[in-house]
């Protein structure tokens, strides 16, 4: 018996591109599995829940200290957590984002509220609803919506900082202060580089650090959800790069960069696609990476794999990951609404590893994996994973 059309869904998640220590793989796989199940619990209820499902899945990832989003995030130069997050609805084009927000446990909740206000169109005196809020202004807006309060802000700041993140910050801060001291004493550039073995000029860790039990996760987590009618939404969340300057807003919050979702091709034809991106934000933001990946997929004759590879190679980022989902949903006759039939999922990455998971209504349980690089054999420097999931079949 085929799956009931109203119960069809698909969700894909990632936990960042970079280096994932083998000792942390079990925890990361568990986080991805729980995120998939959280989204599925909403998507199973029928169409119209893609944005909420993205928010639910990312909340799970933000709450898990093993990811660089929400609790356990990288700390700023002055030792605090500042989070970026965004979500986009492919059907309406609504986009909500927050940047450099402190004192909030789940930045994605604010982004979801911003997007949903745009979709509903509700505003007093016809004022335009905000799309992107930053810093204290974002927290105060969230407070007005019941998501944050002054009473819990200090507690949230403490909860967000884990012992692992604090220890990493102390180590990197000592290294940075040492490098500044060397610079001030007019030491050679060669001596300076020896004092910063973990961080390259982009502030990321594309390859295994000297301590192999340490993660080098570059930036975001991301989620893409598709409901029973093929409506797609995507989202991203991040604690940013280690030792970032306070107030820095990264890839996860920027329009067209950290996430993108659309129900139309550039020519206006039906085409449901979503993408999430992870990596060094200052480089990927310049190319509107997530949007470009979706546009390239819509225009490519070679399919979504070639589209992702082309965009990733064009940005020339040595530690990045793209997760893309194309949804096949079409009406079977006049007056019959669209039904989700199948999806194609692509993960392309130039980093040492990329944590990816997915779950569909035709599957018994989520599939999760930490993809590992084979770039020694791959001359173009990019690895990939791709699959087509038929959702019009019995559970597998």
C-alpha positions, -999 to +999 in steps of 0.1 A: +000+000+000+014+034-010+020+061+017-010+084+024-004+116+005-013+138+034+013+121+056+042+124+032+072+145+042+110+148+040+136+164+062+173+168+058+198+181+084+234+189+087+257+196+117+284+216+099+313+212+076+348+210+091+364+183+111+343+161+134+363+141+159+355+103+158+349+104+196+320+129+190+305+110+161+279+091+182+267+123+199+264+141+166+245+112+149+221+111+179+215+149+176+207+146+138+184+117+144+165+136+171+163+166+149+148+146+120+122+131+144+113+165+158+106+178+123+087+147+113+063+150+142+051+183+127+052+174+090+031+142+096+002+164+105-002+175+069+008+205+047+016+240+059+041+231+086+075+233+069+086+265+086+076+252+120+093+218+113+125+236+104+123+255+136+117+224+157+146+205+142+170+234+146+159+239+182+170+203+189+204+210+173+208+243+192+200+226+225+226+199+220+261+210+232+279+190+206+270+214+178+282+250+171+248+265+174+230+276+206+243+258+236+280+249+231+286+276+205+320+291+199+327+321+221+334+357+209+367+374+216+353+386+249+340+351+259+303+353+252+279+334+230+263+355+202+240+335+179+229+339+143+199+321+127+175+324+098+146+306+081+131+309+047+097+297+033+099+286-003+062+291-011+059+327+001+095+338+000+092+350+036+126+352+054+133+358+090+168+362+106+186+373+138+222+382+142+246+385+171+218+379+196+227+373+233+206+360+262+183+338+241+185+300+242+171+294+207+178+321+181+158+301+155+126+307+174+129+344+168+137+339+131+106+316+127+084+343+144+098+369+120+091+348+090+056+338+101+046+375+107+056+382+071+035+353+059+004+363+080+009+400+070-003+411+105+010+445+116-003+476+133-011+507+112+002+489+081+038+490+092+062+466+073+071+436+094+108+433+101+128+407+083+162+408+101+169+419+137+203+421+155+217+422+189+197+437+218+170+448+195+164+412+184+162+401+221+138+429+230+115+421+200+116+384+211+107+395+246+076+414+233+066+381+216+071+360+248+102+342+235+127+359+258+126+379+291+149+399+312+146+374+340+160+345+320+185+364+298+214+361+323+206+324+329+204+318+292+239+334+287+253+310+314+234+280+299+247+286+264+284+285+275+297+249+280+329+239+297+343+226+264+337+260+247+351+279+276+383+258+277+387+262+239+382+300+243+409+301+270+434+282+249+427+303+217+427+336+237+461+327+252+474+320+217+459+352+203+474+373+232+507+356+225+506+364+189+498+401+197+527+403+220+550+389+193+536+414+168+542+443+193+578+432+198+583+433+160+589+395+157+590+379+123+558+367+105+571+332+106+573+332+144+538+346+146+524+318+124+540+291+146+520+305+176+486+299+159+487+263+147+449+257+148+434+288+131+441+297+095+435+332+081+398+325+078+393+315+115+382+280+106+397+245+111+394+227+077+416+198+087+421+177+119+435+198+148+466+185+166+444+172+194+422+147+174+395+146+201+388+183+194+361+192+168+368+218+142+333+225+131+330+255+107+299+275+114+263+265+108+238+237+114+210+236+089+177+219+081+155+215+050+119+204+053+093+194+027+056+189+035+030+166+018+023+191-010+060+197-018+062+231+000+098+235+011+115+256+038+151+258+050+169+273+080+203+277+096+218+285+130+253+292+142+275+303+170+300+316+144+337+312+142+360+309+172+371+342+187+349+363+165+346+400+171+316+408+192+288+420+169+299+400+140+270+386+119+278+355+099+266+332+071+237+317+090+218+350+093+225+365+059+198+366+032+206+342+003+237+329+020+231+304+049+198+291+036+174+295+007+141+280-004+120+285-034+089+271-052+097+286-085+126+285-110+141+318-122+118+315-153+087+312-130+081+275-135+072+253-105+104+241-089+107+232-052+143+235-039+160+243-007+196+246+004+217+251+036+254+261+036+282+257+061+317+272+061+337+303+064+310+330+062+331+360+051+339+341+019+306+323+012+285+354+019+301+372-010+287+346-034+252+343-020+260+306-018+227+291-008+207+311-033+232+304-061+231+267-054+193+267-058+193+288-089+221+267-105+201+235-097+170+250-114+190+259-145+213+229-147+209+202-173+232+180-153+210+178-122+215+190-086+248+172-080+265+191-108+249+223-097+262+220-062+297+210-073+299+239-097+289+265-071+311+250-044+341+250-067+334+286-078+335+300-043+370+284-038+364+277-001+385+248+012+362+240+041+326+243+032+295+221+028+263+224+008+231+205+016+204+207-011+170+191-016+149+191-047+112+180-042+092+164-070+056+174-064+029+176-091-008+175-096-022+143-112-051+161-128-072+193-132-084+206-098-062+181-079-037+196-055+000+188-056+013+158-039+049+151-028+062+121-048+100+120-044+130+141-034+167+143-044+192+151-017+228+162-024+256+169+001+287+184-014+317+194+007+353+205+005+360+200+042+374+170+061+339+159+071+303+169+068+276+156+092+243+149+073+211+131+081+177+127+064+143+111+070+112+106+048+077+093+052+086+061+033+115+053+057+113+034+090+139+056+107+163+085+099+196+078+082+225+098+096+262+098+088+294+118+093+307+119+057+345+117+055+366+133+028+382+112+000+399+142-016+432+122-020+414+103-048+392+133-058+413+157-078+386+185-079+388+188-041+351+182-035+334+152-022+297+144-026+268+122-016+235+120-035+203+100-033+168+099-047+141+090-021+108+078-035+080+088-010+052+072-030+060+037-017+056+016+015+081+022+043+115+008+037 
